[in-house]
Amino acid sequence: MAEHRSMQRAALLDAARSLLSEGGTEALTFPALAERTGLARSSVYEYFRSRAAVVEELCEVDFPVWAAEVEAAMAAADGPEAKIEAYVRKQLELVGDRRHRAVVAISASELDAAAREKIRAAHGGLIAMIVEALGGLGHSDPRLAAMLVQGVVDAAVRRIELGAAEHPDTITRAAVSMVLRGVSG
């Protein structure tokens, strides 16, 4: 029974990722989740009390995987500047990943305080990853610089997500260049 519930929950989360990826937060409805999974709508409520609960669980499941990929890219890089570049490049590379598209859609939605706090905490974990690298470059306020670097990444993500006229590689090169020139001086 527990295994069945676990499989159903995973199927609901996968359906939620697809819905968010395809149609944004408006597409994430309990009737749509039910249709995607073959469950009765009332059954969806047995797993999640609200859309916000679905969002919270997606953040708990997907964000650590995404963050681990960024962390691994940074670990493979030599030196603070290379680590910062890896941080930016990996996040922008992940824009096409369904998990990322779902998290971006989630971030744009109106969520309850608990869900917003989970997203904030997850983003805080990402930012913490580059504080040490920025300190290694001799930055006087590495935490502030890390938040600004993430702002550049977020702007580049939005540009890519919007299907900007520029190719994603061009946006990535521009973001890396902006970040490295801004943090090394």
N, C-alpha and C positions, 0 to 999 in steps of 0.2 A: 504494500500500500504506500509506504513512504517513497519507494523508488518511483512508483507511478506518479505521485504528486510532484516529485522532483522533476520528472520528465515533462509533465504538463507545465510546470512553472517555467522551465527552460524553453519550451515551445512558445509560451506566451511572451517571454522576453525576446526571443528571436523574431516573433511577429511584430512586437513593438519596435524593434530596431528597423525592420523593413518598412513599417508604416512611417516612422519618423524620417527615415532616409528618403522615402519616396514622396511624402507629402507634408512634411513638417509636423508641428504639434497639432494642427487641426485634424490631421489624419489619425492621430492616436485616440481612438474612442473604444469603449468597451464592445459595442456592436462589431466594429472592425476587427478587434482582437478575437472575438468569438468566431467570426467568419473565417479568419485566417487559420485558426487552430481547430476548427470543427467542434468547438465547445458551445454549450448554451451560454447566452449572455449572463445568466444568473450564476453560472459556474465560474466565470471570470472573477466575479465578486468574492468568491471563496478564496481566491489567491491574492487579490489586491483590493483594497478598500476604495482606491481612487486612482486617477491618472497620476497624481503626484507620487503615490506609492510605487507605481510602475517605474516612474522616472528615478526615484530614489534607488530602487534596486538595480536599474540599469547603470546608474553611476557607481554603485558599490561593486558591480560585477565588471563593467567595461573599463572604467577609468584606471584601475590598477594595471590592467593588461596594457593599455595604451601607455601609461607612465613607465612601465617596465621596458617597453620598446624604446622609449626616449632615453631612459637611463642606460640601457645596454649600448645604444649608439654613442652616448657620451663616454661610457667606460672604454669603448674601443678606440677612442680618440686620444692622441698624445698632446698634452699641454692645454692650458686654460683656453686659449683662442680656438683651438680645434674642438674642444668640448662644447664651447658656446656655439660654434658653427653646427656641430652635430645636433645640438638641442633644437636649433631653428630648423635645420633641414629635415630632421626626422618628423617633427610635428607637421610640417607642410607636406611631407611625403604621405603622412597618414590621412590627409584630407579626403582622399578617395575611399578610405576604409569605411565600411558601413557603421562600425562602432563609433567612429569619429563623427560621421554625418549625424548619427543619432544624438551624440552628446552636444553637437552644435545646435541642433534643433531644440534640444531640451533647454539649453542655456538661453535661448531666445524666448522661451515660453513663460507664461505667468504661472509661477509655482508657489506652493506654500513655503513658509519660512524654513521648515526642516529640509525640504528638497534644495532650496537655494543655499542653505548652509553646507549641505553635502557637496554641492558643486564648488562652492567657495573653498572648502577644505581641500578638495581634490586639486583645484588650480593652485592652491597654496603649496601643495606637495610638489607640483611641477616647478614652480618658481624657486623653491628651496634647492632644487637640483643644480641650479647654476650660480647660486650665491657664492659657493666656494671657488668656482672658476673665475668669477668676476673679482673676488678677493685676490686670487692668484695673479690677476693682471694689475693689482695695486689700486683697484677702484676704492675711493674713499667711503662710499656708501653702497656696498654691493647689493643689499636688499632692495633699495630703491631702484638701482640699475636693473636688477632682475625683473622687477615689476614692469619697468619701461620696456625691457627686451620682450617680455611676454605681450605687452601692448602692440609691439611691432608684429609679432607672430600672429596675434589675434586679427590685426588689420589685414595681414596677408591672407589668412584663412578666409576672412570674409570676401576678399577680392577674388580668390580662387572659387569659393562657393557660389559667388554671383555669376560666374562664367564670364569674367572680365575679358576684354579684348586681348589682353596680354596672355601668352601661354603660361601655364603654371610654373614652368622652369624659369621663365623670365621674372615672375613674381618672386620665386624662391631666391634667385640670384640677387635681386634688388633688396630683399629683406635681410639676407645674410650680409651683404655689403653695408647696409645701413646699420645693422647691429654691431658689426665688427669695427667699423669706423667710429661709431658712437661710444663704444666701451673701451677702446684701446687708447683713447686720447685723454 
